[in-house]
Amino acid sequence: MSPSGRRASAWRLRAPIGRRAYWWYASLGLLVPLALWWALAALEVVDRVFLPSPLDVAARLVTWWREDGLLGDLLISIYRVGAGFALSAVIALPLALLIGTFRPVQALLEPLTDFIRYMPAVAFIPLVMLWVGIGEASKIAIIWIGTFFQMVLMMAEDVRRVPMAQVEAAQTMGARTGEIIQWVILPAAKPALLDTLRVTMGWAWTYLVVAELVAANSGLGYAILKAQRFLQTDKIFVGILLIGAIGLVMDQLFRWAHRRAFPWLYLRG
């Protein structure tokens, strides 16, 4: 096939593309915004106090690493997000299996969860400080509040999407309720559940800045808020871009794990 033919076939609905083409498009998607940012900064369309150049941001990154303890801020933020996310997942999975499998449990818990998930996590900060203090537990709790209720509802929906025909087939063969959940429902829902974990990991990172409002003295979110007070826009950019970069790496790790765990979903043809 000619190059023009390959390009045309790549734009068919849901047509697969090669790894090289994928990375070419991905690089283009990242480099074009960077080039536009560079051009805006160079033309001084916006004052550099409010829109620092990529070079200014890179210089601040080096300074933060060498002089201001960037590694410590990175590690403590990763710990807080990881702990809050893991706690959410450990509690959400069994609850989602129950909500998605048994109608009485759904009626009992789903309206309550729907009610709570619309409450802003930042509104819980005073209560969290009263309940668990101002240590690490409070920051983890805020991230948990921001992710758990969304996660459990999405996971319950993943469980409900398991075809009833599979459940009925297992019942016909004499499987008990626990066996159906363990050997039919959970394995069938696993690909969707892992995708839900990937999506909600992004939400956990969005609540990092909120969590580090709670009497923090370290972390990327704390550094961003501190830089805002002193109008250090370049440091704000560094913090935001670092969170985005960490999130991108974690997202790719989840995608890699999904491909490794469920390779049959990626077979062509």
TORKOL-4160 file (C-alpha; in steps of 0.2 Angstrom, whole numbers, padded with zeros to 4 digits, m for minus):
269
<pt num="1" X="0000" Y="0000" Z="0000"/>
<pt num="2" X="0006" Y="0017" Z="m0004"/>
<pt num="3" X="0010" Y="0030" Z="0010"/>
<pt num="4" X="m0005" Y="0040" Z="0005"/>
<pt num="5" X="m0016" Y="0024" Z="0006"/>
<pt num="6" X="m0009" Y="0020" Z="0023"/>
<pt num="7" X="m0013" Y="0038" Z="0029"/>
<pt num="8" X="m0031" Y="0037" Z="0022"/>
<pt num="9" X="m0034" Y="0020" Z="0030"/>
<pt num="10" X="m0028" Y="0026" Z="0047"/>
<pt num="11" X="m0042" Y="0039" Z="0047"/>
<pt num="12" X="m0056" Y="0025" Z="0045"/>
<pt num="13" X="m0067" Y="0024" Z="0060"/>
<pt num="14" X="m0057" Y="0015" Z="0074"/>
<pt num="15" X="m0044" Y="0009" Z="0062"/>
<pt num="16" X="m0028" Y="0003" Z="0070"/>
<pt num="17" X="m0012" Y="0013" Z="0068"/>
<pt num="18" X="0006" Y="0007" Z="0070"/>
<pt num="19" X="0017" Y="0011" Z="0085"/>
<pt num="20" X="0028" Y="0023" Z="0075"/>
<pt num="21" X="0012" Y="0032" Z="0069"/>
<pt num="22" X="0005" Y="0033" Z="0087"/>
<pt num="23" X="0021" Y="0040" Z="0094"/>
<pt num="24" X="0022" Y="0053" Z="0080"/>
<pt num="25" X="0004" Y="0059" Z="0083"/>
<pt num="26" X="0007" Y="0059" Z="0102"/>
<pt num="27" X="0023" Y="0069" Z="0100"/>
<pt num="28" X="0014" Y="0081" Z="0089"/>
<pt num="29" X="0000" Y="0083" Z="0102"/>
<pt num="30" X="0013" Y="0088" Z="0115"/>
<pt num="31" X="0025" Y="0098" Z="0105"/>
<pt num="32" X="0012" Y="0110" Z="0097"/>
<pt num="33" X="0006" Y="0117" Z="0113"/>
<pt num="34" X="0024" Y="0119" Z="0119"/>
<pt num="35" X="0028" Y="0128" Z="0103"/>
<pt num="36" X="0013" Y="0140" Z="0105"/>
<pt num="37" X="0018" Y="0143" Z="0123"/>
<pt num="38" X="0035" Y="0147" Z="0117"/>
<pt num="39" X="0029" Y="0159" Z="0104"/>
<pt num="40" X="0017" Y="0168" Z="0115"/>
<pt num="41" X="0031" Y="0171" Z="0128"/>
<pt num="42" X="0043" Y="0176" Z="0115"/>
<pt num="43" X="0031" Y="0189" Z="0107"/>
<pt num="44" X="0027" Y="0195" Z="0125"/>
<pt num="45" X="0009" Y="0195" Z="0121"/>
<pt num="46" X="0006" Y="0192" Z="0140"/>
<pt num="47" X="0018" Y="0199" Z="0153"/>
<pt num="48" X="0031" Y="0187" Z="0158"/>
<pt num="49" X="0025" Y="0189" Z="0176"/>
<pt num="50" X="0009" Y="0180" Z="0172"/>
<pt num="51" X="0016" Y="0169" Z="0157"/>
<pt num="52" X="0034" Y="0164" Z="0160"/>
<pt num="53" X="0043" Y="0157" Z="0145"/>
<pt num="54" X="0048" Y="0138" Z="0144"/>
<pt num="55" X="0066" Y="0143" Z="0148"/>
<pt num="56" X="0061" Y="0152" Z="0164"/>
<pt num="57" X="0051" Y="0137" Z="0169"/>
<pt num="58" X="0065" Y="0125" Z="0166"/>
<pt num="59" X="0077" Y="0137" Z="0176"/>
<pt num="60" X="0065" Y="0137" Z="0190"/>
<pt num="61" X="0064" Y="0118" Z="0190"/>
<pt num="62" X="0083" Y="0116" Z="0191"/>
<pt num="63" X="0083" Y="0129" Z="0206"/>
<pt num="64" X="0069" Y="0120" Z="0215"/>
<pt num="65" X="0078" Y="0103" Z="0213"/>
<pt num="66" X="0095" Y="0110" Z="0219"/>
<pt num="67" X="0090" Y="0122" Z="0232"/>
<pt num="68" X="0072" Y="0120" Z="0238"/>
<pt num="69" X="0070" Y="0101" Z="0240"/>
<pt num="70" X="0060" Y="0096" Z="0225"/>
<pt num="71" X="0063" Y="0077" Z="0227"/>
<pt num="72" X="0055" Y="0078" Z="0245"/>
<pt num="73" X="0040" Y="0087" Z="0238"/>
<pt num="74" X="0038" Y="0074" Z="0224"/>
<pt num="75" X="0039" Y="0059" Z="0236"/>
<pt num="76" X="0028" Y="0066" Z="0249"/>
<pt num="77" X="0014" Y="0070" Z="0236"/>
<pt num="78" X="0016" Y="0053" Z="0228"/>
<pt num="79" X="0014" Y="0045" Z="0245"/>
<pt num="80" X="m0002" Y="0055" Z="0249"/>
<pt num="81" X="m0010" Y="0052" Z="0232"/>
<pt num="82" X="m0005" Y="0034" Z="0232"/>
<pt num="83" X="m0011" Y="0031" Z="0250"/>
<pt num="84" X="m0028" Y="0040" Z="0247"/>
<pt num="85" X="m0031" Y="0031" Z="0231"/>
<pt num="86" X="m0026" Y="0014" Z="0237"/>
<pt num="87" X="m0038" Y="0016" Z="0252"/>
<pt num="88" X="m0052" Y="0021" Z="0241"/>
<pt num="89" X="m0049" Y="0006" Z="0229"/>
<pt num="90" X="m0048" Y="m0007" Z="0244"/>
<pt num="91" X="m0065" Y="m0001" Z="0251"/>
<pt num="92" X="m0073" Y="0003" Z="0234"/>
<pt num="93" X="m0071" Y="m0014" Z="0226"/>
<pt num="94" X="m0080" Y="m0025" Z="0238"/>
<pt num="95" X="m0094" Y="m0012" Z="0240"/>
<pt num="96" X="m0096" Y="m0011" Z="0221"/>
<pt num="97" X="m0097" Y="m0029" Z="0219"/>
<pt num="98" X="m0111" Y="m0029" Z="0232"/>
<pt num="99" X="m0120" Y="m0014" Z="0224"/>
<pt num="100" X="m0119" Y="m0021" Z="0206"/>
<pt num="101" X="m0124" Y="m0038" Z="0211"/>
<pt num="102" X="m0138" Y="m0036" Z="0224"/>
<pt num="103" X="m0153" Y="m0025" Z="0221"/>
<pt num="104" X="m0156" Y="m0022" Z="0240"/>
<pt num="105" X="m0138" Y="m0017" Z="0243"/>
<pt num="106" X="m0140" Y="m0005" Z="0228"/>
<pt num="107" X="m0155" Y="0003" Z="0235"/>
<pt num="108" X="m0147" Y="0004" Z="0252"/>
<pt num="109" X="m0131" Y="0012" Z="0247"/>
<pt num="110" X="m0132" Y="0020" Z="0229"/>
<pt num="111" X="m0143" Y="0035" Z="0233"/>
<pt num="112" X="m0132" Y="0039" Z="0249"/>
<pt num="113" X="m0116" Y="0038" Z="0238"/>
<pt num="114" X="m0124" Y="0049" Z="0225"/>
<pt num="115" X="m0129" Y="0061" Z="0238"/>
<pt num="116" X="m0111" Y="0062" Z="0245"/>
<pt num="117" X="m0102" Y="0063" Z="0229"/>
<pt num="118" X="m0109" Y="0080" Z="0224"/>
<pt num="119" X="m0102" Y="0087" Z="0240"/>
<pt num="120" X="m0086" Y="0097" Z="0237"/>
<pt num="121" X="m0071" Y="0089" Z="0245"/>
<pt num="122" X="m0064" Y="0106" Z="0251"/>
<pt num="123" X="m0080" Y="0108" Z="0261"/>
<pt num="124" X="m0074" Y="0093" Z="0272"/>
<pt num="125" X="m0057" Y="0101" Z="0277"/>
<pt num="126" X="m0063" Y="0109" Z="0294"/>
<pt num="127" X="m0072" Y="0092" Z="0298"/>
<pt num="128" X="m0057" Y="0082" Z="0293"/>
<pt num="129" X="m0045" Y="0093" Z="0304"/>
<pt num="130" X="m0057" Y="0090" Z="0319"/>
<pt num="131" X="m0059" Y="0072" Z="0316"/>
<pt num="132" X="m0041" Y="0066" Z="0312"/>
<pt num="133" X="m0030" Y="0081" Z="0316"/>
<pt num="134" X="m0018" Y="0090" Z="0304"/>
<pt num="135" X="m0006" Y="0076" Z="0301"/>
<pt num="136" X="m0003" Y="0065" Z="0286"/>
<pt num="137" X="m0020" Y="0056" Z="0289"/>
<pt num="138" X="m0030" Y="0072" Z="0286"/>
<pt num="139" X="m0022" Y="0074" Z="0268"/>
<pt num="140" X="m0025" Y="0056" Z="0264"/>
<pt num="141" X="m0043" Y="0058" Z="0270"/>
<pt num="142" X="m0046" Y="0072" Z="0258"/>
<pt num="143" X="m0040" Y="0063" Z="0243"/>
<pt num="144" X="m0050" Y="0048" Z="0249"/>
<pt num="145" X="m0066" Y="0058" Z="0250"/>
<pt num="146" X="m0063" Y="0066" Z="0233"/>
<pt num="147" X="m0060" Y="0049" Z="0224"/>
<pt num="148" X="m0070" Y="0035" Z="0234"/>
<pt num="149" X="m0088" Y="0040" Z="0231"/>
<pt num="150" X="m0085" Y="0042" Z="0212"/>
<pt num="151" X="m0075" Y="0026" Z="0211"/>
<pt num="152" X="m0087" Y="0015" Z="0220"/>
<pt num="153" X="m0102" Y="0021" Z="0208"/>
<pt num="154" X="m0091" Y="0018" Z="0192"/>
<pt num="155" X="m0086" Y="0001" Z="0198"/>
<pt num="156" X="m0103" Y="m0004" Z="0202"/>
<pt num="157" X="m0108" Y="0001" Z="0185"/>
<pt num="158" X="m0094" Y="m0010" Z="0178"/>
<pt num="159" X="m0101" Y="m0025" Z="0188"/>
<pt num="160" X="m0119" Y="m0022" Z="0182"/>
<pt num="161" X="m0113" Y="m0022" Z="0164"/>
<pt num="162" X="m0108" Y="m0041" Z="0165"/>
<pt num="163" X="m0120" Y="m0050" Z="0154"/>
<pt num="164" X="m0134" Y="m0058" Z="0164"/>
<pt num="165" X="m0133" Y="m0073" Z="0152"/>
<pt num="166" X="m0116" Y="m0077" Z="0160"/>
<pt num="167" X="m0124" Y="m0077" Z="0177"/>
<pt num="168" X="m0138" Y="m0088" Z="0171"/>
<pt num="169" X="m0127" Y="m0100" Z="0163"/>
<pt num="170" X="m0117" Y="m0102" Z="0179"/>
<pt num="171" X="m0133" Y="m0104" Z="0189"/>
<pt num="172" X="m0139" Y="m0118" Z="0177"/>
<pt num="173" X="m0123" Y="m0127" Z="0180"/>
<pt num="174" X="m0126" Y="m0127" Z="0199"/>
<pt num="175" X="m0114" Y="m0113" Z="0205"/>
<pt num="176" X="m0118" Y="m0105" Z="0221"/>
<pt num="177" X="m0119" Y="m0086" Z="0224"/>
<pt num="178" X="m0102" Y="m0084" Z="0230"/>
<pt num="179" X="m0095" Y="m0094" Z="0216"/>
<pt num="180" X="m0104" Y="m0084" Z="0203"/>
<pt num="181" X="m0097" Y="m0068" Z="0210"/>
<pt num="182" X="m0079" Y="m0075" Z="0212"/>
<pt num="183" X="m0078" Y="m0085" Z="0195"/>
<pt num="184" X="m0090" Y="m0076" Z="0184"/>
<pt num="185" X="m0094" Y="m0058" Z="0188"/>
<pt num="186" X="m0077" Y="m0052" Z="0195"/>
<pt num="187" X="m0067" Y="m0060" Z="0180"/>
<pt num="188" X="m0079" Y="m0053" Z="0167"/>
<pt num="189" X="m0078" Y="m0035" Z="0175"/>
<pt num="190" X="m0060" Y="m0035" Z="0178"/>
<pt num="191" X="m0055" Y="m0025" Z="0162"/>
<pt num="192" X="m0068" Y="m0012" Z="0165"/>
<pt num="193" X="m0063" Y="m0011" Z="0184"/>
<pt num="194" X="m0045" Y="m0008" Z="0179"/>
<pt num="195" X="m0050" Y="0006" Z="0167"/>
<pt num="196" X="m0060" Y="0014" Z="0181"/>
<pt num="197" X="m0045" Y="0014" Z="0192"/>
<pt num="198" X="m0035" Y="0022" Z="0179"/>
<pt num="199" X="m0048" Y="0036" Z="0177"/>
<pt num="200" X="m0050" Y="0039" Z="0196"/>
<pt num="201" X="m0031" Y="0040" Z="0198"/>
<pt num="202" X="m0032" Y="0056" Z="0189"/>
<pt num="203" X="m0045" Y="0062" Z="0200"/>
<pt num="204" X="m0034" Y="0058" Z="0215"/>
<pt num="205" X="m0020" Y="0069" Z="0208"/>
<pt num="206" X="m0033" Y="0084" Z="0205"/>
<pt num="207" X="m0037" Y="0083" Z="0224"/>
<pt num="208" X="m0019" Y="0084" Z="0229"/>
<pt num="209" X="m0019" Y="0103" Z="0230"/>
<pt num="210" X="m0035" Y="0103" Z="0240"/>
<pt num="211" X="m0027" Y="0090" Z="0252"/>
<pt num="212" X="m0012" Y="0100" Z="0255"/>
<pt num="213" X="m0022" Y="0115" Z="0261"/>
<pt num="214" X="m0023" Y="0106" Z="0277"/>
<pt num="215" X="m0008" Y="0113" Z="0287"/>
<pt num="216" X="0005" Y="0106" Z="0275"/>
<pt num="217" X="0023" Y="0112" Z="0274"/>
<pt num="218" X="0029" Y="0101" Z="0260"/>
<pt num="219" X="0022" Y="0093" Z="0244"/>
<pt num="220" X="0019" Y="0099" Z="0226"/>
<pt num="221" X="0002" Y="0106" Z="0230"/>
<pt num="222" X="0009" Y="0116" Z="0245"/>
<pt num="223" X="0023" Y="0123" Z="0234"/>
<pt num="224" X="0010" Y="0129" Z="0221"/>
<pt num="225" X="0000" Y="0138" Z="0234"/>
<pt num="226" X="0015" Y="0146" Z="0242"/>
<pt num="227" X="0021" Y="0151" Z="0225"/>
<pt num="228" X="0004" Y="0159" Z="0222"/>
<pt num="229" X="0006" Y="0171" Z="0237"/>
<pt num="230" X="0023" Y="0177" Z="0231"/>
<pt num="231" X="0018" Y="0178" Z="0212"/>
<pt num="232" X="0031" Y="0165" Z="0207"/>
<pt num="233" X="0022" Y="0160" Z="0192"/>
<pt num="234" X="0036" Y="0150" Z="0185"/>
<pt num="235" X="0036" Y="0139" Z="0200"/>
<pt num="236" X="0017" Y="0137" Z="0198"/>
<pt num="237" X="0020" Y="0131" Z="0181"/>
<pt num="238" X="0033" Y="0119" Z="0186"/>
<pt num="239" X="0022" Y="0111" Z="0199"/>
<pt num="240" X="0007" Y="0110" Z="0187"/>
<pt num="241" X="0018" Y="0102" Z="0174"/>
<pt num="242" X="0026" Y="0090" Z="0186"/>
<pt num="243" X="0009" Y="0084" Z="0192"/>
<pt num="244" X="0004" Y="0082" Z="0174"/>
<pt num="245" X="0020" Y="0072" Z="0170"/>
<pt num="246" X="0017" Y="0060" Z="0184"/>
<pt num="247" X="m0001" Y="0058" Z="0180"/>
<pt num="248" X="0004" Y="0054" Z="0162"/>
<pt num="249" X="0017" Y="0041" Z="0168"/>
<pt num="250" X="0004" Y="0033" Z="0179"/>
<pt num="251" X="m0009" Y="0033" Z="0165"/>
<pt num="252" X="0003" Y="0024" Z="0154"/>
<pt num="253" X="0008" Y="0011" Z="0167"/>
<pt num="254" X="m0011" Y="0007" Z="0169"/>
<pt num="255" X="m0013" Y="0005" Z="0151"/>
<pt num="256" X="0002" Y="m0006" Z="0150"/>
<pt num="257" X="m0005" Y="m0017" Z="0164"/>
<pt num="258" X="m0022" Y="m0018" Z="0155"/>
<pt num="259" X="m0013" Y="m0024" Z="0139"/>
<pt num="260" X="m0003" Y="m0037" Z="0149"/>
<pt num="261" X="m0018" Y="m0043" Z="0160"/>
<pt num="262" X="m0030" Y="m0044" Z="0146"/>
<pt num="263" X="m0021" Y="m0046" Z="0129"/>
<pt num="264" X="m0036" Y="m0054" Z="0120"/>
<pt num="265" X="m0044" Y="m0037" Z="0120"/>
<pt num="266" X="m0030" Y="m0030" Z="0109"/>
<pt num="267" X="m0031" Y="m0044" Z="0096"/>
<pt num="268" X="m0034" Y="m0037" Z="0078"/>
<pt num="269" X="m0047" Y="m0044" Z="0067"/>
